[in-house]
Amino acid sequence: MQAGLKPLGREKWWVLLLLLPTLVGLAFGAFGSVLATVGLSLFKWDLLTPPQFIGIQNFTDLATDTSFHEALSNTVRFSFTYVPLVIVSSLSVALLLNRKIHFVSFFRVVYFLPVVSSAVSVGLVWLWIYSRDTGLLNYIIVGLGGEPVRWLSEQNALFAVIIVNVWGAVGEGMIIFLAGLQGIPKDYYEAAQVDGATEWHLFRHITLPLITPSIFFQTIISTINAFQAFEYIYILTRRGSSSSSVPTLVYSIYRDGFNFFRMGSASAQALVLAAIIFILTLVYFRLQRRLVFYE
């Protein structure tokens, strides 16, 4: 018996050795960066001069910083619009592609392509689509007799970037909902149809309750993505009417840290963002007990 344990112990050491690079990366790349952010939030530092310890002043300054308030407001408005649109759009596409139709695999790949596409490349394409003078949207509008629209102006930029972000996230949600839909036993539908249930009754009383775990998971993922949205916002608005026509929290962190070199303020905002996401996640998990049904 002891002779049989020796290879197992040796194998355990090999596993630890092979995992060591990943563990080191997590320690310094993830946990180390969090500790560094906490430390930097207590200093005033412009990357050029020595850091100056100022305690919690960076946090108290945020209470009166109008640009931070604007970024927080934009992020909340963005999230409250983005999350429901992603849930509804992803579920609708998943319901359509869960049926037995021709070329269903092709359509699934097409809808998933934005997820694996380069955000920079996609953003540049949408920048052309939204262009006032040469954009595809305005070309269609003018062709129908309308007036060109400044899609990336101060008034329309938030709506424009929400559409692009939702378009890029539908494929991810589609995969999650497809997994949930295909996990529902067919016997439930067959029994309900024997009793005369309509398509709406099947969806309302069988499909919807049984995919609440998928909805719960996708809601958390979409909320985190909404509060961390940056790439499309940066690409689409940096050439608009102003360099910050849609300043969200992540955009504000980037701007303070790498445009104005206020690393302490940027770190404080990053911690505020992390706290908001953490609190929302806790709220979701509390609601899970009442709203999520596990078979």
C-alpha positions as CSV (number, residue, x, y, z in Angstrom):
1,M,0.0,0.0,0.0
2,Q,2.8,2.4,0.9
3,A,4.6,1.6,-2.3
4,G,1.4,2.6,-4.2
5,L,1.3,6.0,-2.4
6,K,4.8,7.1,-3.5
7,P,3.9,7.7,-7.2
8,L,0.8,9.6,-6.0
9,G,2.9,11.9,-3.9
10,R,5.4,12.4,-6.7
11,E,2.5,13.2,-9.1
12,K,1.2,15.8,-6.6
13,W,4.5,17.6,-6.6
14,W,4.6,17.5,-10.4
15,V,1.1,19.0,-10.5
16,L,2.2,21.8,-8.1
17,L,5.3,22.4,-10.2
18,L,3.3,22.8,-13.4
19,L,0.7,25.1,-11.7
20,L,3.5,27.2,-10.2
21,P,3.7,29.7,-13.1
22,T,-0.1,30.3,-13.0
23,L,-0.1,30.6,-9.2
24,V,2.7,33.1,-9.4
25,G,0.9,35.1,-12.1
26,L,-2.3,35.1,-9.9
27,A,-0.3,36.2,-6.9
28,F,1.5,39.1,-8.6
29,G,-0.8,39.9,-11.5
30,A,-4.2,39.7,-9.7
31,F,-3.8,39.9,-5.9
32,G,-0.6,42.0,-6.2
33,S,-2.3,44.6,-8.5
34,V,-5.3,44.9,-6.1
35,L,-2.9,45.6,-3.2
36,A,-1.0,48.1,-5.3
37,T,-4.2,49.9,-6.2
38,V,-5.2,50.1,-2.6
39,G,-1.8,51.5,-1.8
40,L,-1.7,54.0,-4.6
41,S,-5.2,55.3,-3.6
42,L,-3.6,56.7,-0.5
43,F,-0.9,58.7,-2.4
44,K,-0.7,61.7,-4.7
45,W,1.5,60.5,-7.6
46,D,2.0,61.8,-11.1
47,L,4.5,59.1,-12.2
48,L,7.3,61.7,-12.4
49,T,7.8,62.9,-8.8
50,P,8.0,60.8,-5.6
51,P,4.6,59.7,-4.3
52,Q,3.2,61.9,-1.5
53,F,1.0,60.2,1.2
54,I,-2.3,62.0,1.6
55,G,-4.4,59.3,3.3
56,I,-8.1,59.2,2.2
57,Q,-8.0,62.6,0.5
58,N,-8.4,61.0,-3.0
59,F,-11.7,59.5,-1.8
60,T,-13.0,62.6,-0.2
61,D,-12.1,64.6,-3.3
62,L,-14.3,62.3,-5.4
63,A,-17.3,63.5,-3.3
64,T,-17.0,66.9,-4.8
65,D,-15.5,66.0,-8.2
66,T,-18.2,66.9,-10.9
67,S,-16.4,64.9,-13.6
68,F,-16.5,61.8,-11.4
69,H,-20.2,62.4,-10.7
70,E,-20.9,62.6,-14.4
71,A,-18.9,59.4,-15.1
72,L,-20.8,57.6,-12.4
73,S,-24.2,58.9,-13.7
74,N,-23.3,57.8,-17.3
75,T,-22.2,54.4,-16.1
76,V,-25.5,53.8,-14.2
77,R,-27.5,55.0,-17.2
78,F,-25.4,52.8,-19.5
79,S,-25.9,49.8,-17.2
80,F,-29.6,50.1,-16.7
81,T,-30.1,50.2,-20.4
82,Y,-27.4,47.7,-21.5
83,V,-28.2,44.8,-19.1
84,P,-31.9,44.4,-20.0
85,L,-31.2,44.8,-23.7
86,V,-28.5,42.1,-23.6
87,I,-30.7,39.7,-21.6
88,V,-33.8,40.1,-23.9
89,S,-31.8,40.1,-27.1
90,S,-29.6,37.1,-26.1
91,L,-32.6,35.1,-25.0
92,S,-34.6,35.9,-28.1
93,V,-31.8,34.8,-30.4
94,A,-31.2,31.7,-28.3
95,L,-34.9,30.8,-28.5
96,L,-34.8,31.2,-32.3
97,L,-31.6,29.2,-32.7
98,N,-32.8,26.4,-30.4
99,R,-35.3,25.3,-33.0
100,K,-34.7,22.8,-35.8
101,I,-34.1,25.2,-38.7
102,H,-31.8,25.0,-41.7
103,F,-28.2,26.2,-41.3
104,V,-28.7,26.7,-37.6
105,S,-25.0,26.0,-36.9
106,F,-24.0,28.7,-39.4
107,F,-26.3,31.3,-37.7
108,R,-24.9,30.4,-34.3
109,V,-21.4,31.1,-35.5
110,V,-22.5,34.4,-37.1
111,Y,-24.0,35.6,-33.9
112,F,-21.0,34.5,-31.9
113,L,-18.4,36.2,-34.2
114,P,-18.6,39.6,-32.5
115,V,-17.5,38.0,-29.2
116,V,-14.2,36.7,-30.6
117,S,-13.6,39.7,-33.0
118,S,-11.1,42.4,-32.2
119,A,-12.8,45.2,-30.3
120,V,-10.5,47.8,-32.1
121,S,-11.4,46.5,-35.5
122,V,-15.1,46.3,-34.7
123,G,-15.1,49.7,-33.2
124,L,-13.5,51.2,-36.3
125,V,-16.2,49.6,-38.5
126,W,-18.9,51.1,-36.3
127,L,-17.1,54.4,-36.3
128,W,-17.6,54.4,-40.1
129,I,-21.2,53.3,-39.8
130,Y,-21.9,56.2,-37.4
131,S,-20.0,58.8,-39.5
132,R,-22.1,61.8,-40.3
133,D,-20.9,62.4,-43.8
134,T,-19.8,59.0,-45.1
135,G,-21.5,56.6,-42.7
136,L,-23.7,53.7,-43.7
137,L,-26.6,54.7,-41.4
138,N,-26.8,58.3,-42.7
139,Y,-26.4,57.1,-46.3
140,I,-29.6,55.0,-45.7
141,I,-31.4,57.9,-43.9
142,V,-30.5,60.4,-46.7
143,G,-31.6,57.9,-49.3
144,L,-35.0,57.7,-47.7
145,G,-35.3,61.4,-47.7
146,G,-34.2,62.2,-44.2
147,E,-31.5,64.4,-42.7
148,P,-28.1,63.1,-41.6
149,V,-27.8,62.4,-37.8
150,R,-24.8,63.2,-35.7
151,W,-24.8,59.8,-34.0
152,L,-21.7,60.5,-31.9
153,S,-22.7,63.9,-30.7
154,E,-23.2,64.7,-27.0
155,Q,-26.9,64.0,-27.2
156,N,-26.7,60.7,-29.1
157,A,-23.3,59.2,-28.1
158,L,-24.5,57.2,-25.1
159,F,-27.3,55.6,-27.1
160,A,-24.9,54.8,-29.9
161,V,-22.3,53.1,-27.8
162,I,-25.0,51.1,-25.9
163,I,-26.1,49.7,-29.3
164,V,-22.6,48.7,-30.2
165,N,-21.9,47.1,-26.8
166,V,-25.2,45.1,-26.9
167,W,-24.4,44.0,-30.5
168,G,-21.1,42.7,-29.3
169,A,-22.5,40.9,-26.2
170,V,-25.5,39.1,-27.8
171,G,-23.4,36.1,-28.9
172,E,-22.0,35.4,-25.4
173,G,-25.5,35.5,-23.9
174,M,-26.8,33.3,-26.7
175,I,-24.4,30.5,-25.8
176,I,-25.3,30.7,-22.1
177,F,-29.0,30.6,-22.8
178,L,-28.7,27.9,-25.4
179,A,-27.0,25.7,-22.8
180,G,-29.9,26.3,-20.4
181,L,-32.5,25.7,-23.0
182,Q,-31.0,22.4,-24.2
183,G,-30.8,21.2,-20.6
184,I,-34.6,21.3,-20.2
185,P,-36.1,17.8,-20.5
186,K,-38.3,17.4,-23.5
187,D,-40.8,15.4,-21.5
188,Y,-42.0,18.6,-19.8
189,Y,-43.0,20.1,-23.1
190,E,-44.6,16.9,-24.4
191,A,-46.7,16.5,-21.2
192,A,-47.8,20.2,-21.4
193,Q,-48.8,19.9,-25.1
194,V,-50.9,16.9,-24.3
195,D,-52.8,19.0,-21.9
196,G,-53.3,21.7,-24.6
197,A,-50.7,24.2,-23.6
198,T,-49.9,26.9,-26.2
199,E,-46.4,28.2,-27.1
200,W,-46.8,31.1,-24.7
201,H,-47.8,28.7,-21.9
202,L,-44.8,26.5,-22.6
203,F,-42.5,29.5,-22.4
204,R,-44.1,31.1,-19.4
205,H,-44.5,28.0,-17.2
206,I,-41.7,25.7,-18.3
207,T,-39.0,27.5,-20.3
208,L,-38.7,30.7,-18.3
209,P,-38.6,29.1,-14.8
210,L,-36.1,26.5,-15.8
211,I,-33.7,28.9,-17.4
212,T,-33.7,31.3,-14.4
213,P,-30.2,30.0,-13.4
214,S,-28.9,31.1,-16.9
215,I,-30.7,34.4,-16.6
216,F,-29.2,34.9,-13.1
217,F,-25.7,34.1,-14.4
218,Q,-26.0,36.3,-17.5
219,T,-27.3,39.2,-15.4
220,I,-24.3,39.1,-13.2
221,I,-21.9,38.9,-16.2
222,S,-23.7,41.7,-18.1
223,T,-23.7,43.9,-15.1
224,I,-19.9,43.5,-14.6
225,N,-19.4,44.0,-18.3
226,A,-21.5,47.2,-18.3
227,F,-19.6,48.8,-15.4
228,Q,-16.3,47.8,-17.0
229,A,-17.2,48.9,-20.6
230,F,-14.3,50.8,-22.2
231,E,-13.1,49.7,-25.6
232,Y,-16.0,50.7,-27.8
233,I,-16.7,53.8,-25.8
234,Y,-13.1,54.9,-26.2
235,I,-12.9,54.2,-29.9
236,L,-16.2,55.7,-30.8
237,T,-16.2,58.9,-28.7
238,R,-12.5,60.0,-28.8
239,R,-13.1,61.4,-32.3
240,G,-16.6,62.7,-31.5
241,S,-17.6,66.3,-30.6
242,S,-15.3,66.0,-27.6
243,S,-12.8,63.6,-26.3
244,S,-15.1,62.4,-23.5
245,S,-18.6,62.6,-24.9
246,V,-19.5,59.5,-22.9
247,P,-17.2,59.5,-19.8
248,T,-18.0,56.3,-17.9
249,L,-16.2,55.2,-14.7
250,V,-13.6,53.1,-16.6
251,Y,-13.0,55.9,-19.1
252,S,-12.6,58.3,-16.2
253,I,-10.1,56.0,-14.6
254,Y,-8.1,55.8,-17.8
255,R,-8.3,59.6,-18.3
256,D,-7.1,60.4,-14.8
257,G,-4.4,57.8,-14.8
258,F,-2.9,58.1,-18.2
259,N,-3.9,61.5,-19.6
260,F,-3.7,63.6,-16.4
261,F,-1.3,61.3,-14.5
262,R,-3.3,61.4,-11.3
263,M,-2.6,57.8,-10.3
264,G,-4.0,58.2,-6.8
265,S,-7.3,59.5,-8.0
266,A,-7.5,56.8,-10.7
267,S,-6.8,54.1,-8.1
268,A,-9.5,55.5,-5.8
269,Q,-12.0,55.5,-8.6
270,A,-11.0,51.9,-9.4
271,L,-11.7,50.8,-5.8
272,V,-15.1,52.6,-5.9
273,L,-15.9,50.7,-9.1
274,A,-14.9,47.4,-7.5
275,A,-17.0,48.2,-4.5
276,I,-20.1,48.9,-6.6
277,I,-19.7,45.7,-8.6
278,F,-19.2,43.7,-5.3
279,I,-22.3,45.2,-3.7
280,L,-24.5,44.6,-6.8
281,T,-23.2,41.0,-6.9
282,L,-24.2,40.5,-3.3
283,V,-27.7,41.9,-4.0
284,Y,-28.1,39.6,-6.9
285,F,-27.2,36.6,-4.8
286,R,-29.7,37.6,-2.1
287,L,-32.4,37.9,-4.8
288,Q,-31.3,34.5,-6.2
289,R,-33.0,32.7,-3.3
290,R,-36.5,34.0,-4.3
291,L,-36.2,34.4,-8.1
292,V,-34.0,31.5,-9.3
293,F,-35.4,28.1,-9.6
294,Y,-33.1,25.0,-9.6
295,E,-34.7,21.8,-10.8
